[in-house]
Amino acid sequence: MHLPLPVIFSRRQFLRLSGTAAAIASWDGAAGGLRGAATAVPPATTPLGDTFDLSRWLQPVPPQAVFEEPGYFVWCGTMVRGADGRCHLYYSRWRTEEGFAAWVTHSEVAHAVADQPWGPYRHADVALPARGPEFWDGHCTHNPAVFAHGGKYYLYYTGNYGDRQKVKGLNWSHRNHQRVGVAVADRPEGPWRRFDRPLIEPTLGFHDALMGANPSVLARPDGTIQLIYKAVGLAKPLPFGGPVVHVVATAPEPTGPFTKRPDPVFTHEGALFPAEDPFIWRDGGRYWAVVKDMRGYFTQAGRSLALMRSDDGFAWQPAAQPLVSRTEIRRADGAVQKLTALERPQLWFDRGEPAVLFCAASIGTEMQAQSTFNVAIPLRRP
């Protein structure tokens, strides 16, 4: 239930007012199960259907579902449940003293654990630390997306290197060195084996001629792996470049080699940067994606989360009910938490059903966040 007027809360107020464990007890979604790692999931028992409306699945957020780490900005968030039942969250973090814009220079992919999918999560270790400027991902790892497949765990991510200088705004040296890569482990705890080269290199004259980031993967019915990533070309002036689109690539194995398809996806006529942060999955014979809609191109609701659909995974369009969420979350007491950002959507599945929507959230301004956190939004089929 929305309050009559917009309400702005600090995160501490959010936690204090968000109710108690009783809110958890009243929710029976995501009750367990060891399946549901990223997109390697069986179809839902009941297909989602043409009129699937993810916004109606969103449940109130209990206080345990908000994860932050003192002294760090926290971003992203992708979860897999291990064979022992523990939940493993991989997230991006960087020290607050570096400033919010240091996500592109100082981020590292860290690892937290919990007993339940919605938390509370506790920091465990750093999964993908900095490893030196001689590596393509030597200074910064970001945008994790975990994928369990064939008895192994694959952690897709964005990496970069650069001068590590603190500048006003964005450090373009690091931003334009962004590439998509993957690390592999036998267990969700790691250790993670990294590679000397990224999965995706820029292709001159192609949509990704400048950089690539924000990977999401799924397994296709024929056993091949499908990757969608954000791509920035060189048709527009530097340092930003552009336009910003998304590219589909396929490979016989999770570690590649990937073949890029020519047509960009999640595009909108006249828009140079319509979307980012895709999460893709397959439900039976249909493909779905949640993306960050930059200006309401697909939802008509301003900056928001949008639902996209596809019959083949290659040609995409807005779903019949495209709005997933505005930049807000509903607390367990019914009040609405207004946010500066709600993005980096990642789903966790229980027995084939979407059960938790993980998002990165911030309060403050777009370039100067006062606080950030990961939120695990419970989902339940209406």
C-alpha positions in Angstrom: 0.0 0.0 0.0 1.4 3.4 -1.0 1.4 6.2 1.5 -0.6 9.4 0.4 2.7 11.3 -0.1 6.1 10.2 -1.2 8.2 9.1 1.8 12.0 9.3 1.9 13.7 7.2 4.6 17.3 6.7 5.4 18.4 3.1 5.4 18.6 3.0 9.2 15.0 4.2 9.4 14.1 1.5 6.8 15.5 -1.2 9.0 14.0 0.2 12.2 10.5 0.5 10.8 10.4 -2.5 8.6 8.8 -4.9 11.0 10.3 -8.0 12.5 10.8 -11.6 11.9 7.0 -12.0 11.8 7.1 -10.6 8.3 9.4 -13.4 7.3 7.1 -16.0 8.9 4.2 -14.8 7.0 5.9 -15.3 3.6 6.2 -18.8 2.2 8.0 -18.1 -1.0 11.5 -19.3 -1.8 11.2 -21.8 1.0 14.2 -23.9 0.0 15.5 -26.1 -2.7 19.0 -26.4 -4.1 18.0 -25.5 -7.6 17.6 -22.1 -9.1 21.2 -21.0 -9.6 21.0 -18.0 -11.9 19.4 -19.2 -15.2 20.1 -22.9 -15.1 16.6 -23.8 -13.9 13.8 -26.1 -15.0 10.6 -24.4 -16.3 8.1 -23.4 -13.7 5.5 -26.1 -12.9 2.8 -23.7 -14.3 4.2 -21.8 -17.3 4.4 -18.1 -16.8 2.2 -17.4 -19.8 1.7 -14.5 -22.2 0.3 -12.2 -19.6 3.1 -12.7 -17.0 3.2 -9.6 -14.8 6.3 -9.8 -12.5 5.2 -6.6 -10.7 2.3 -8.6 -9.1 4.8 -11.1 -7.7 6.7 -8.5 -5.6 6.2 -9.0 -1.9 7.1 -6.6 1.0 10.8 -6.4 1.9 11.6 -7.7 5.4 14.5 -6.0 7.3 16.8 -9.1 7.0 16.6 -8.8 3.2 18.6 -5.5 3.1 22.4 -6.1 2.9 25.1 -3.5 3.4 28.7 -3.5 4.6 30.1 -0.7 6.8 32.8 1.3 5.1 31.8 0.1 1.6 29.5 1.0 -1.2 27.6 -2.2 -2.1 26.3 -2.9 -5.5 25.0 -5.7 -7.8 24.0 -9.0 -6.2 23.6 -12.5 -7.7 22.9 -15.6 -5.6 23.3 -19.4 -5.9 22.3 -22.0 -3.3 25.0 -24.7 -2.6 24.5 -28.4 -2.1 24.7 -27.8 1.7 21.7 -25.4 1.5 23.7 -22.3 2.2 23.1 -19.2 0.0 26.0 -17.6 -1.7 25.7 -14.0 -2.7 28.3 -12.4 -5.0 28.2 -8.6 -5.0 30.3 -5.6 -5.9 31.9 -3.4 -3.3 34.4 -0.5 -3.0 35.5 1.7 -0.1 33.3 4.7 0.5 36.4 6.9 1.0 37.0 6.5 -2.8 33.7 8.0 -3.7 30.7 6.5 -5.4 32.1 7.0 -8.9 35.0 4.6 -7.9 32.8 1.7 -8.9 34.6 1.8 -12.2 38.1 2.0 -10.7 38.1 0.2 -7.4 35.2 -2.3 -7.3 35.9 -5.9 -6.4 33.5 -8.9 -6.5 32.9 -10.1 -2.9 31.2 -13.1 -1.5 28.6 -13.2 1.4 26.7 -16.2 2.8 23.3 -16.7 4.4 21.1 -19.6 5.6 18.0 -18.3 3.7 17.7 -16.7 0.2 16.5 -13.4 1.7 19.3 -13.2 4.2 20.6 -11.9 6.5 23.9 -12.1 4.5 27.4 -12.0 6.1 30.5 -11.0 4.2 32.8 -14.1 3.8 35.6 -13.2 1.4 36.6 -11.5 -1.8 35.9 -13.8 -4.8 37.6 -11.7 -7.5 40.2 -9.3 -6.0 42.4 -6.9 -7.9 45.4 -8.7 -9.4 47.5 -6.0 -11.1 47.5 -3.8 -14.3 49.1 -6.5 -16.4 45.7 -8.3 -16.5 42.6 -7.2 -18.5 40.7 -7.3 -15.2 43.6 -6.3 -13.0 42.1 -3.2 -11.3 38.4 -3.7 -11.1 35.8 -6.5 -11.1 32.1 -5.6 -11.2 28.6 -6.8 -12.4 28.8 -10.5 -11.2 26.3 -13.0 -12.6 26.6 -16.6 -11.2 25.6 -19.6 -13.3 25.6 -23.2 -12.1 26.0 -25.6 -15.0 27.3 -29.2 -15.5 28.5 -29.5 -11.9 30.5 -26.3 -11.9 30.0 -22.7 -11.0 30.6 -19.9 -13.5 30.9 -16.3 -12.3 30.5 -13.9 -15.2 31.6 -10.4 -14.6 32.9 -7.1 -16.0 36.6 -6.4 -15.5 38.9 -3.5 -16.4 42.2 -1.8 -15.8 43.4 1.8 -16.1 45.2 4.7 -14.3 43.1 4.5 -11.1 43.0 8.2 -10.8 40.2 9.9 -8.9 38.6 12.4 -11.3 35.5 14.5 -11.3 32.8 12.3 -12.7 33.6 9.0 -14.4 37.2 7.7 -15.1 36.9 7.1 -18.8 40.2 5.2 -18.9 38.7 2.4 -16.8 35.2 2.7 -18.2 36.4 2.2 -21.8 38.6 -0.8 -20.9 35.6 -2.7 -19.6 35.3 -6.3 -20.9 33.2 -9.3 -20.1 34.9 -12.4 -18.6 34.2 -15.5 -16.5 35.8 -17.3 -13.6 35.2 -21.0 -12.8 35.0 -23.0 -9.5 34.0 -26.5 -8.4 32.2 -25.1 -5.3 30.4 -21.8 -4.6 33.0 -21.0 -2.0 35.7 -21.0 -4.7 38.6 -20.8 -5.3 37.8 -19.1 -8.6 40.0 -19.8 -11.6 40.4 -16.7 -13.8 41.6 -16.4 -17.3 44.2 -14.2 -19.0 41.8 -13.0 -21.7 38.2 -11.8 -21.5 35.4 -13.8 -23.1 34.4 -10.9 -25.4 36.8 -8.7 -27.1 35.7 -5.5 -29.0 35.1 -5.9 -32.7 36.0 -3.0 -34.9 33.0 -1.6 -36.7 30.6 -3.6 -34.5 28.2 -2.5 -31.7 30.9 -3.3 -29.1 33.8 -1.6 -30.8 34.5 0.4 -27.6 33.6 -1.8 -24.7 31.3 -4.5 -23.2 29.8 -5.1 -19.8 26.8 -6.3 -17.8 26.7 -10.0 -18.8 23.8 -12.4 -18.3 23.7 -16.0 -19.5 21.3 -19.0 -19.9 21.4 -22.5 -21.3 19.5 -23.1 -24.5 17.5 -26.3 -25.2 20.2 -27.5 -27.6 22.8 -27.3 -24.8 24.5 -24.2 -26.1 25.1 -21.1 -23.8 23.5 -17.8 -24.6 25.1 -14.6 -23.4 23.6 -11.1 -23.6 25.9 -8.1 -22.7 25.8 -4.3 -22.9 27.8 -3.0 -25.8 29.1 0.5 -26.6 30.2 1.4 -30.1 32.3 4.1 -31.6 29.7 5.8 -33.8 29.3 8.6 -31.3 32.0 11.0 -29.9 34.4 9.9 -27.3 34.8 9.5 -24.4 31.2 8.2 -24.0 31.0 6.7 -27.4 27.7 4.9 -28.4 25.1 4.1 -29.1 24.6 1.8 -26.1 22.9 -1.4 -27.1 22.9 -5.1 -26.2 24.5 -8.0 -28.1 23.5 -11.7 -28.1 26.3 -14.2 -28.4 26.3 -18.0 -28.2 28.9 -20.7 -27.4 29.1 -24.5 -27.1 30.5 -24.2 -23.6 30.1 -21.6 -20.7 33.8 -20.6 -21.3 33.2 -20.0 -25.0 34.2 -19.4 -27.7 31.3 -17.0 -28.2 29.9 -16.0 -31.6 28.2 -12.6 -31.8 24.9 -12.2 -33.5 24.6 -9.1 -35.7 21.4 -7.6 -34.5 21.3 -5.6 -31.3 18.5 -6.2 -28.8 16.6 -4.1 -26.1 16.6 -1.2 -28.5 14.2 1.7 -28.9 13.8 3.9 -32.0 15.6 7.2 -31.5 17.2 6.2 -28.1 21.0 6.2 -27.8 20.9 4.4 -24.4 17.6 2.7 -23.8 18.5 0.0 -21.3 21.2 -1.8 -19.3 21.6 -4.5 -16.6 19.8 -7.4 -18.3 18.9 -10.6 -16.5 17.7 -13.4 -18.9 16.1 -16.7 -18.4 14.1 -19.4 -20.2 10.7 -20.7 -19.1 9.7 -23.6 -21.3 9.6 -22.4 -24.8 9.7 -18.7 -23.9 12.5 -16.3 -23.0 12.2 -13.5 -20.5 14.5 -10.6 -19.4 14.4 -7.9 -16.7 16.3 -4.8 -17.7 16.9 -1.3 -16.3 14.7 1.0 -18.5 16.8 4.2 -18.6 13.9 6.7 -19.3 10.7 4.7 -19.4 11.1 3.7 -23.1 9.4 0.4 -22.5 7.4 1.0 -19.3 6.3 4.6 -19.8 7.2 5.0 -16.1 10.5 6.9 -16.2 13.6 5.1 -14.9 12.3 1.7 -13.9 12.7 -2.0 -14.2 11.2 -3.5 -17.4 10.1 -7.0 -18.4 11.0 -8.1 -21.9 10.0 -11.3 -23.8 11.2 -13.4 -26.7 10.1 -16.5 -28.5 13.6 -17.5 -29.6 16.0 -15.6 -27.3 17.2 -13.5 -30.2 14.4 -11.0 -31.1 13.0 -9.2 -28.1 10.1 -6.9 -27.3 8.4 -5.5 -24.2 6.2 -8.0 -22.4 2.4 -7.5 -22.3 2.9 -6.0 -18.8 6.4 -4.4 -19.0 6.6 -2.5 -15.7 8.3 -4.6 -13.0 9.1 -1.8 -10.5 9.6 1.9 -10.2 12.6 3.1 -8.2 11.1 2.1 -4.9 10.5 -0.8 -2.6 7.6 -1.7 -0.3 8.5 -2.4 3.3 7.0 -5.0 5.5 4.8 -2.4 7.2 3.4 -1.3 3.9 5.3 2.0 3.6 7.1 2.8 0.4 10.9 3.4 0.3 11.7 5.9 -2.4 15.1 5.4 -3.9 17.5 7.1 -6.2 18.3 3.9 -8.0 16.9 0.4 -8.2 18.9 -1.6 -10.8 21.1 -4.6 -11.5 18.1 -7.0 -11.3 19.0 -10.7 -10.8 16.5 -13.5 -10.1 16.8 -16.6 -8.0 14.5 -19.5 -8.7 13.0 -22.1 -6.4 11.8 -25.3 -8.2 11.7 -23.3 -11.5 9.6 -20.4 -10.0 11.0 -16.9 -9.7 11.4 -16.6 -5.9 13.7 -13.7 -5.1 14.5 -10.5 -7.1 17.9 -9.2 -6.1 18.6 -5.5 -6.9 21.2 -2.8 -6.1 19.7 0.3 -4.5 20.9 3.7 -3.5 19.8 6.8 -1.7 21.3 10.2 -2.6 22.0 11.5 -6.1 22.9 9.5 -9.1 26.6 10.3 -9.0 26.9 10.9 -5.3 25.1 8.2 -3.4 24.8 8.7 0.3 24.2 5.0 0.9 23.9 1.8 -1.1 22.6 -1.7 -0.4 21.6 -4.9 -2.0 17.9 -5.8 -1.5 16.4 -9.3 -1.8 12.7 -8.8 -2.8 10.6 -11.8 -2.0 8.4 -13.0 -4.9 5.2 -15.0 -4.9 2.9 -16.1 -7.7 -0.3 -14.1 -7.4 
